[in-house]
Amino acid sequence: MGADEKILDLRARTERVRAGGGEKAIEKQKAIGKMTARERIAALLDADSFHEYDTFVQHACTDFGMQGKELPADGVVIGTGTIGGQPVAVFAQDFTVAGGSLGLMHARKITKIMDYALNMRMPLIGINDSGGARIQEGVNALAGYGEIFFRNTMASGVIPQISVILGPCAGGAVYSPALTDFVFVVDNISKMFITGPEVIKTVLGEEISMEELGGARVHCELTGNAHFFAQSEAECFEQIRKLIATIPANNTTPAERTETVEPHTNRYRIGEIVPADPTQPYDVRDVIRSVSDDSDFVEVMELFAGNIVVGFGRIDGRTVGFVANQPLVMAGVLDCDSSDKAARFIRFCDAFNVPIVTIEDLPGYLPGVDQEHAGVIRHGAKLLYAYSEATVPKITVILRKAYGGGYIAMNSRHLQADFVFAWPRAEIAVMGPEGAANVIFRKDILAAENPEEMRQLKIQEYKDKFANPYVAAAKGYVDAVIEPEQTRQCLIHALEVAQRKETILPKKKHGIPPF
């Protein structure tokens, strides 16, 4: 065979592999709104940037009729490319080939690209679309999952890991996405569960659809297992591209600093967003947009635990992570889910050297039997641990209420915040004026001729003393009391100063968070 014939043979072999499971399988995939594995990679990455590896890998299974059965690329495509010019590693399971099932060689392709990503310090993106373990391969398939999980753990905090669920993801397969940093899902396409509806019906006698059990909305709104929700695969890929453009490529390379673009102050006027009445709600995302470059904000876990808002933005061209109480939802209180959500986000920012800006306005932790029995003590402690452990620049702005344990938990000076700013209307106290007056002045109120009048007088007395930031400022717990319009400039200066921050920690293997 001559050189030209060898090239033609290579091209023919490549085309056969790229055809995946064949025309009928591809048509079936597209009929339910799904792209093929290679189409997904092409849509996600920069044009013509993808380089595929292990194209001709084949399974080695000889049991249960698998001997001699050809599975193109063994049902998974791996390679490297770029997003916005930044190198990334990617794998995409091909559902048209044996349902994207995972066998030993399939897993080894994935672990190879995971090793590439870790060794070359580039983000890893995994597109999951698989029927699960390849039953014919038995324990070899389970071994493959275990090797993937181990690498997810080793790469954690070193490179960003992104999971994209674009089809079924069941059984042991769900644990790899759960170990990664960000999980993206698409409405009516993504499915994640440990045991499917049929098993649940058989074991428990309960009937439930795949969508109700583990659909995209379930994991974004109820479980918190997913971080980004999209209506289509195209929208999902655009979300990923925006995230990759915002976060660092690894834990030693800072996110690219961009040109500063002033916020849209004609739309987001910071002095007019927050009502003077501390009982009136507002959207804290408008405050974030009033201080972030170009008023841009990449919100994470938007649909879960809405009483706290987390996400990325830029200030003076630098990427920062925002953590903010949301008065629109449950008055912005902290509870089990919001504590988990914020703590995980803070730990990502700390691992990848992203400064944290905390916007505070909350009446404390949510009281109640349900929360106590759900373990709010343990969950709330995660937030305390995450802030205390973080060594990145930590800046807090107290807008209005900062009561009780919530004041401490939201990156207070006592957890080693680098800068704490407060607006003049800030109230820093153990509890709200009404509750405090009832406790402190109980005897005076009961003994008064007009108890309600006395109660109101005592509430005002408490407000005069604590419904301002100056008591805390007098003790050095607040660095500066600032006008709302000064907030962005104070943040810019604080970030500039704090970029030189160094923290010396006690020598230890690792801490023990309240998982």
C-alpha positions in Angstrom: 0.0 0.0 0.0 1.5 3.3 -1.1 1.7 6.5 0.9 -1.4 8.0 -0.9 -3.4 4.8 -0.3 -2.4 4.9 3.4 -3.7 8.4 3.7 -7.0 7.4 2.0 -7.2 4.5 4.3 -6.7 6.8 7.3 -9.4 9.1 6.1 -11.8 6.3 5.5 -11.2 4.9 9.0 -11.7 8.3 10.5 -15.0 8.8 8.7 -16.3 5.5 9.9 -15.5 6.4 13.5 -17.0 9.9 13.2 -20.2 8.4 11.9 -20.7 7.2 15.5 -23.6 4.7 15.9 -24.9 5.3 12.4 -27.5 7.3 10.6 -30.5 5.9 12.4 -29.0 6.4 15.9 -28.1 10.0 15.0 -31.6 10.7 13.7 -33.1 9.4 16.9 -30.7 11.6 18.9 -31.6 14.7 17.0 -35.3 14.0 17.1 -35.4 14.7 20.8 -33.4 18.0 20.5 -29.9 16.6 21.2 -26.7 17.2 19.2 -24.2 14.4 18.5 -21.1 14.3 20.7 -18.9 15.9 18.0 -21.5 18.6 17.2 -21.6 19.5 20.8 -17.8 19.9 21.0 -17.8 22.0 17.8 -20.6 24.2 19.2 -18.8 24.7 22.5 -15.2 25.3 21.4 -13.7 28.0 19.2 -14.1 27.2 15.5 -11.6 24.6 14.1 -9.8 24.5 17.5 -10.6 20.9 18.5 -8.0 18.2 18.3 -9.2 14.7 18.9 -7.2 12.0 20.5 -7.7 8.2 20.8 -10.0 8.2 17.9 -9.4 4.5 17.1 -9.6 3.1 20.6 -11.8 -0.1 20.8 -13.2 -2.0 23.7 -11.6 -5.3 24.7 -14.7 -7.1 26.1 -15.3 -10.7 24.8 -18.2 -11.7 27.0 -22.0 -11.7 26.3 -21.7 -11.3 22.5 -19.3 -8.3 22.6 -16.4 -10.2 20.9 -15.9 -8.7 17.5 -18.5 -6.0 18.0 -17.3 -2.6 16.8 -18.1 0.4 19.0 -16.6 3.5 17.2 -14.3 5.5 19.6 -15.8 3.2 22.3 -18.6 5.7 22.7 -16.6 8.7 23.9 -14.8 11.6 22.1 -11.9 13.2 23.9 -9.5 16.0 23.0 -8.3 19.6 23.5 -9.3 22.9 22.0 -9.9 26.5 23.0 -12.7 28.7 24.3 -12.1 32.4 23.7 -8.5 31.4 22.9 -8.0 29.7 26.3 -7.0 26.0 26.1 -9.5 23.5 27.6 -9.7 19.7 27.7 -13.0 18.1 26.8 -14.7 14.7 26.6 -18.2 14.0 25.3 -20.0 10.7 25.6 -21.6 9.5 22.4 -25.1 8.1 23.1 -25.4 6.8 19.5 -22.7 4.2 20.3 -24.0 1.6 22.8 -26.0 4.3 24.6 -22.7 6.0 25.6 -22.2 3.2 28.1 -19.0 3.2 30.1 -16.6 0.3 29.8 -12.9 0.0 30.7 -11.5 1.6 27.5 -14.2 4.2 27.5 -13.2 5.1 31.1 -9.5 5.1 30.2 -10.1 7.6 27.4 -11.8 9.9 29.9 -9.0 9.4 32.6 -6.4 10.2 29.9 -7.9 13.5 29.1 -8.4 14.2 32.8 -4.7 13.6 33.3 -3.9 15.9 30.4 -6.0 18.6 31.9 -4.4 18.3 35.3 -0.8 18.0 34.1 -1.3 21.0 31.7 -3.3 23.0 34.1 -6.3 23.7 31.9 -10.0 23.5 32.6 -11.8 20.2 32.1 -15.2 20.0 30.5 -17.1 16.7 30.5 -20.3 16.3 28.5 -22.3 13.4 30.0 -24.8 11.5 27.9 -24.7 7.8 28.9 -26.8 4.9 29.8 -24.4 4.1 32.6 -22.0 1.2 33.2 -21.6 -1.3 30.4 -23.1 -4.3 32.0 -21.3 -6.7 29.8 -18.0 -5.5 31.2 -18.9 -6.1 34.8 -16.4 -5.0 37.4 -14.2 -3.4 34.8 -16.9 -0.8 34.2 -17.0 -0.1 38.0 -13.2 0.1 38.1 -13.4 2.8 35.3 -15.8 4.9 37.4 -13.6 4.6 40.4 -10.6 5.9 38.5 -12.6 8.8 37.2 -13.8 9.7 40.7 -10.3 9.6 42.0 -9.0 12.0 39.4 -12.0 14.3 40.0 -10.8 14.5 43.6 -7.1 15.0 42.8 -8.0 17.8 40.3 -10.3 19.6 42.7 -9.0 23.0 43.6 -6.3 22.7 40.9 -8.2 23.1 37.7 -11.9 24.1 37.2 -14.0 21.1 36.4 -17.2 21.5 34.6 -19.9 18.8 34.0 -22.5 19.2 31.3 -25.5 16.8 31.6 -27.0 16.4 28.2 -28.9 13.1 28.5 -29.2 10.4 31.1 -26.7 10.3 33.9 -27.6 7.5 36.3 -26.3 5.2 39.0 -22.6 5.6 39.8 -22.2 8.0 36.9 -23.7 10.8 38.8 -20.9 11.0 41.3 -18.4 12.4 38.9 -20.5 15.5 38.2 -21.1 15.8 41.9 -17.4 16.0 42.5 -16.8 18.7 39.9 -17.1 22.5 40.4 -20.0 23.4 38.2 -22.9 21.3 36.7 -24.8 22.6 33.7 -28.2 21.2 32.8 -30.8 21.7 30.0 -34.5 21.6 30.4 -36.2 18.3 29.2 -32.8 16.9 28.2 -30.8 16.4 31.4 -31.6 13.5 33.7 -29.7 12.6 36.9 -30.6 10.0 39.5 -29.1 7.2 41.5 -31.9 4.8 40.9 -34.4 5.3 38.0 -38.2 5.3 38.1 -38.5 1.6 37.3 -36.3 0.6 40.3 -38.2 2.9 42.6 -41.5 1.5 41.4 -40.2 -2.1 41.9 -38.7 -1.5 45.4 -41.1 1.1 46.9 -44.2 0.9 44.7 -43.9 4.6 43.9 -44.5 5.9 40.4 -42.7 8.9 39.2 -41.4 10.1 35.8 -37.8 10.6 34.9 -38.3 14.4 34.6 -40.0 14.6 38.1 -37.3 12.4 39.6 -34.2 13.9 38.2 -34.9 16.5 35.6 -33.0 19.8 35.1 -35.4 21.9 37.2 -35.4 19.4 40.0 -31.7 19.6 40.4 -31.6 23.4 40.0 -34.5 24.3 42.2 -34.7 21.5 44.8 -31.5 19.4 45.2 -28.9 22.0 44.4 -27.0 19.4 42.4 -26.9 21.7 39.3 -25.5 25.2 39.1 -26.7 26.5 35.7 -30.0 26.0 33.9 -30.6 26.4 30.2 -33.5 26.0 27.8 -31.4 24.6 25.0 -28.0 23.1 24.3 -26.9 26.2 22.5 -27.8 28.4 25.5 -25.9 26.0 27.8 -22.7 26.2 25.7 -22.9 30.0 25.7 -23.2 29.9 29.5 -20.1 27.7 29.7 -18.1 30.0 27.4 -19.0 33.0 29.5 -18.0 31.2 32.7 -14.7 30.1 31.2 -14.0 33.7 30.2 -14.5 34.8 33.7 -12.8 32.3 36.0 -9.0 31.4 36.2 -7.6 28.5 34.2 -6.0 27.0 37.2 -5.1 27.7 40.8 -1.8 29.4 40.0 -2.8 31.6 37.1 -5.1 34.6 37.9 -8.1 35.3 35.8 -7.3 37.5 32.9 -7.7 41.2 33.8 -9.8 43.0 31.3 -10.3 46.6 30.4 -12.4 48.5 32.9 -15.9 49.3 31.8 -18.0 51.5 34.2 -21.3 50.2 35.5 -24.5 51.3 33.9 -25.3 53.9 36.5 -28.2 55.3 34.5 -30.0 52.0 35.1 -28.4 50.9 38.4 -28.3 53.9 40.8 -26.8 52.4 43.9 -28.1 55.2 46.2 -31.7 54.5 45.0 -31.8 50.7 45.0 -31.9 50.0 48.8 -35.0 51.4 50.6 -34.3 53.3 53.8 -37.0 51.2 55.6 -35.1 48.1 56.7 -38.3 46.0 56.3 -38.7 46.8 52.6 -37.2 44.2 50.2 -35.2 44.9 47.0 -33.1 42.9 44.5 -29.5 42.7 45.8 -28.4 41.7 42.3 -29.1 45.4 41.3 -26.6 46.4 44.0 -24.0 44.0 42.5 -24.6 45.3 39.0 -24.2 48.9 40.3 -20.6 48.2 41.3 -19.5 45.5 38.8 -17.8 46.3 35.5 -20.4 46.8 32.7 -23.0 45.8 35.3 -22.3 42.2 34.3 -22.9 39.4 36.7 -22.6 35.6 36.1 -24.9 34.2 38.7 -24.3 30.6 40.0 -27.1 28.4 41.3 -29.7 31.1 40.5 -32.7 28.8 41.1 -31.6 27.3 44.4 -31.7 28.8 47.8 -32.7 32.2 46.5 -32.2 33.9 49.9 -28.5 34.1 49.0 -27.0 35.2 45.7 -23.5 34.0 44.6 -21.7 34.5 41.3 -18.8 36.2 39.4 -18.3 39.7 38.2 -15.4 42.1 37.6 -14.4 45.2 39.4 -11.8 47.4 37.7 -11.1 44.5 35.3 -10.4 42.0 38.1 -12.6 38.9 38.6 -14.3 38.7 42.0 -16.8 36.4 43.6 -19.9 38.0 45.0 -21.8 36.6 48.0 -24.9 38.6 48.9 -28.0 38.2 51.1 -31.2 38.5 49.0 -33.9 40.5 50.9 -36.4 39.6 48.1 -36.4 36.0 49.4 -37.2 35.2 53.1 -35.7 38.6 54.0 -32.3 37.2 53.1 -32.0 35.0 56.2 -29.4 32.2 56.3 -30.7 28.6 56.4 -29.4 25.1 55.6 -29.4 25.4 51.8 -28.2 29.0 51.6 -25.3 28.2 53.9 -24.3 25.2 51.8 -24.6 27.2 48.6 -22.5 30.1 49.8 -19.9 27.9 51.6 -19.2 25.8 48.4 -18.9 29.0 46.3 -16.5 30.6 48.8 -14.3 27.5 48.8 -14.1 27.6 45.0 -13.1 31.3 45.0 -10.5 30.6 47.7 -9.0 27.6 45.8 -8.6 29.7 42.6 -7.5 32.9 44.2 -10.6 34.9 43.4 -11.3 37.8 45.8 -14.6 37.6 47.7 -16.9 40.6 48.0 -19.7 40.1 50.5 -22.8 42.3 50.4 -24.6 42.0 53.7 -28.2 42.7 54.7 -29.9 40.0 56.8 -31.8 39.5 60.1 -29.8 36.4 61.0 -30.4 32.6 60.7 -33.9 31.3 60.0 -35.5 30.1 63.3 -37.9 27.1 63.4 -38.2 23.4 64.3 -37.8 22.4 60.7 -34.4 24.1 60.3 -33.2 22.9 63.7 -34.1 19.3 62.8 -32.6 19.7 59.3 -29.2 20.5 61.0 -28.9 24.2 60.6 -26.2 24.2 63.2 -24.0 21.9 61.1 -25.0 23.6 57.8 -24.6 27.1 59.2 -21.1 26.2 60.5 -20.0 25.4 56.9 -20.3 29.1 56.1 -18.3 30.1 59.1 -15.7 27.5 58.2 -15.5 28.6 54.6 -15.0 32.3 55.3 -12.6 31.6 58.2 -10.5 29.2 56.0 -10.4 31.5 53.0 -7.1 33.4 52.5 -8.0 35.4 49.4 -8.9 39.1 49.8 -12.2 39.3 51.7 -14.2 42.5 51.6 -17.6 43.1 53.2 -20.1 45.9 52.7 -23.0 46.1 55.2 -25.9 47.8 53.6 -28.7 47.6 56.3 -29.3 44.8 58.8 -26.5 42.7 60.3 -28.0 40.9 63.2 -26.9 38.1 65.5 -25.0 35.1 64.2 -25.7 36.3 60.6 -23.5 39.3 61.2 -20.6 37.1 62.3 -21.1 34.5 59.5 -21.2 37.0 56.6 -17.5 37.6 56.6 -17.2 39.8 59.6 -14.0 41.3 60.9 -14.0 38.5 63.5 -13.6 35.9 60.7 -10.6 37.9 59.4 -12.3 40.0 56.8 -9.6 42.3 55.3 -12.0 45.3 54.9 -15.4 45.9 56.3 -17.4 48.9 55.0 -20.8 50.0 56.2 -23.4 52.4 54.9 -24.8 55.0 57.3 -28.1 53.2 57.6 -26.4 49.9 58.7 -27.7 48.3 61.9 -25.2 46.0 63.6 -26.7 44.3 66.7 -27.5 41.0 68.4 -31.1 41.2 67.2 -33.7 43.6 65.7 -34.9 46.6 67.8 -38.4 45.1 68.4 -37.1 41.8 69.8 -34.3 43.4 71.7 -36.6 45.9 73.4 -39.0 43.1 74.5 -36.1 41.2 76.2 -34.0 44.1 77.6 -36.9 46.3 78.8 -39.4 43.6 79.6 -39.9 44.7 83.3 -40.2 48.4 82.3 -42.8 47.6 79.7 -44.9 45.4 82.0 -44.8 48.0 84.8 -45.8 50.9 82.6 -49.3 52.4 82.7 -49.3 52.2 78.9 -47.2 49.1 78.0 -47.4 49.6 74.3 -46.4 53.3 74.5 -43.5 52.3 76.7 -42.5 49.5 74.4 -42.3 51.9 71.4 -40.2 54.3 73.5 -37.8 51.5 74.4 -37.6 50.3 70.8 -36.7 53.8 69.7 -34.1 54.0 72.5 -32.5 50.7 71.2 -32.6 52.0 67.7 -30.9 55.2 68.7 -28.1 53.2 70.3 -27.6 50.3 67.8 -29.5 51.1 64.5 -26.3 52.7 63.1 -22.8 51.5 62.3 -21.0 53.8 64.6 -20.9 51.6 67.7 -19.2 48.8 65.7 -17.0 51.4 64.0 -15.9 52.8 67.4 -14.6 49.3 68.3 -12.8 48.9 65.0 -15.1 46.2 63.7 -16.0 48.4 60.8 -13.1 50.0 58.9 -15.1 52.8 57.3 -18.6 54.2 57.2 -19.2 55.2 53.6 -21.8 56.8 51.4 -23.5 54.3 49.0 -22.1 56.2 46.0 -18.5 55.5 47.3 -19.0 51.8 47.4 -17.4 50.9 44.0 -14.3 53.1 44.6 -13.8 51.7 48.0 -14.0 48.2 46.5 -11.5 49.1 43.8 -9.0 50.5 46.3 -9.4 47.5 48.7 -8.9 45.0 45.9 -5.8 46.9 44.7 -4.3 46.9 48.2 -5.3 43.4 49.1 -3.8 41.7 46.0 -0.5 41.7 47.9 -2.1 39.8 50.8 -0.2 37.0 52.4 -1.6 34.7 55.1 0.4 32.3 57.3 -1.6 29.4 58.4 -0.9 26.8 61.1 0.9 23.7 59.8 -1.5 20.9 59.2 -2.5 18.3 56.7 -6.0 19.7 56.3 -8.9 20.9 58.4 -12.1 19.0 59.1 -15.0 21.0 57.7 -18.6 20.3 59.1 -19.5 18.3 56.0 
